[in-house]
């Protein structure tokens, strides 16, 4: 089983990953965590408002490669991001470049379409994609995340709109901020695997 948590920064994804990981361990599962690639790539890349097309392209491929590698050793993976997240940042960079009148190379323009298709196609490898929205948690500085609420809102709005307007190969579950996120994740997985996740 592979799970992706989707959403802009400071929505509680990392904490939910840790809770879900612990739950899998308590139920005797072979599981590992895919940390957010923008924070843990082989080399530090520009992210947030300063990110680039090249950086987001690299993060996308790091994400898919790391998931593929770990799937050889664990039955279950829980990812702090999904490839749809990555496409949102790629798309935002492109829009910013166009707005500022900076020319995009022919090769760069040609590769964006296939990267979008790849991001959507890769999302079919997740058994569950859970979407978290901002508002429940305060934006906190950790020397990595952007603390600009406008930027956070822009990414969230783009993601929400994109999910509403597109068809994806697998189910996407939007978690309600009115209820505990972890409880909702457990309920969803237990509906499909009641015998495998009996321990809380």
N, C-alpha and C positions, 0 to 999 in steps of 0.2 A: 504494500500500500504506500502511496506517496501523497502527501498533503502539502499544499501551498497556502500560505497566508498572504493575502493581497491587500494593499492599501498604502496610502502615503505615510510619511514618517510620523512617529509619536502617536500611533493609534493603538499601541498595546500588543503588536505582533510578537516582539521578542519575548515578552512575559508569557504570552499564550503558547508560544513554541515550547518554552521550558515546562509549563504545566502539562501540556499534551505529551511531551517526551516522558515526564515522570509517570504519567498515567500508563503509557505503553510499557514502560519498564516494570511497573507494579503488576501488570498483567502478563509478564513473562515474554515480552516481544523483543526481537532483535531490531533495534531502532537506532538511527543516528540523526543528527541535526545538520541541516544545510544553513550555515550562517549567511547573513546578507553579504553578497559578493562585493558590493561597493565598499564595504568596510574591511573585507578580508581577501582581496585579490592577491596574486603573486607580487604585484607592485601597486603602490598607492596611485589612484587615478583621481582626476578632478570630478567632483560630484556636486549635488545640489544645484544651485543657480549657476555655478561655474562649469558644469559638466559639458562635454563635447560629444559630437557624434562618434568619434573614435573611441572615447572612453565608454560610452554606453554600449557600443558594439562589442567591445572587449568584455564588459560585464555580462552581457547576454551569453557569450560563448563560454566564459568561465562558469556561469551558472549551469548551463546544460552539461558541460564536461564534468563538473564536480558531481552533479546528480548521477550521471552515467557511471562514474567511477565508484561511488559509494554504493550504488545499487548492486554491485558485485559481492558486497560483503554484508549487507543488511537487508532484511525482508521489508523494513518500513523506513521511510524517510520523511522528515518534517522540515519544510523549508520556510525560512523567514521572508521569502519573496517568491513571486511567480514571474514567469516570463512576460505576462501581460503588464505587470508593473514596469518592467524594463522598457517595453514598447512605449509606455506613456512618457517616460523621460526622453527617449529617442525622438518621439513626435514633438515634444515641447522644444527641444533644441532646434529641430528643423524649423519650426514655426518662428522661433526667435531669430534665427539666421535670416530667414526670408523677410521678417519685419525690419531688420536692421539693414537690409539691402546688401548683405554679404553674399557673393556668388557661391553656389554649391557646385562642386565639380560634377561632371557628367557621370563618372563612376560612382560617386557618393549618392547621387540622385537615383541611379539605376538600382543600387543595392537596397534602398529603403523598402521598396515593395516586397521583395523576397524576405526581408527581415521581419516585416509585419506578418507575412504568411507563416514564417517559421515560428514566431512568438505564439501565434494562435494554435498552430499545429502542435507545438510542444506542450501547450496547456492540456492537450488530450492525454498526456502521460500522468497527469495528476488525478488521483481517484477522488479527491476532494479539494475544492478551492473555496476558502472562506474569506469573505471581504470584510474588512474592518474600516470604520469611518472615524474621522477626527472628532474631537469634542469631549470625549470621555476622559482623556488624559491631558495634562499640561505639557506644552512644548518645553523640554528641558535641554540645556546645552550639555553636550558630551564631547565637544571638540570635533564632532563629525557631522551631526545633524544640523540642518538649517533651523534657525529659531524664528524665521519669518512666517507668521501665520497666513499671510497673503499667498506666499509660495506653496505652503501646505494645502491651502484651499484650492488653488489652481490645479494642483496635481489630483486632488480628490475629485474635483468637478469633472476634469478630463476623463478620469478613470470611470466614474459613475456613468457619464454620457457614453463612453466607449462600450461599456458592458451592456448598456440598454440598447444600443444600436447594432450590436453584432451578435452573431450566433457562434457559440463555442462548442467544441466537440464534447466537452464534459459538463457536469453540473457545477454551477457557481452558487454558493450560499452566502447571502448577505446577513451578517450577524447583527442582531438588534442591540443597540447600546442601552436599551432599557433593561436588559437581562444580562446575567453573567456570561461572558464570552465562552469560558471554559465549559460551563454547563451545556451551552448550545452545541459545542463541538462534540461533547460526549454523547448527547442525545442523538445527533445526526449519525455518528458512526455506529452507535449501538442499534439503531434501527436496522442497519445492514448486517451487523455482526454481534447479535445479542449474546451468543455463547462464548465469544472470544474476549469480551471486555466486561466481565462480571465484577471485577474489583474497582472500587472508586479510588 
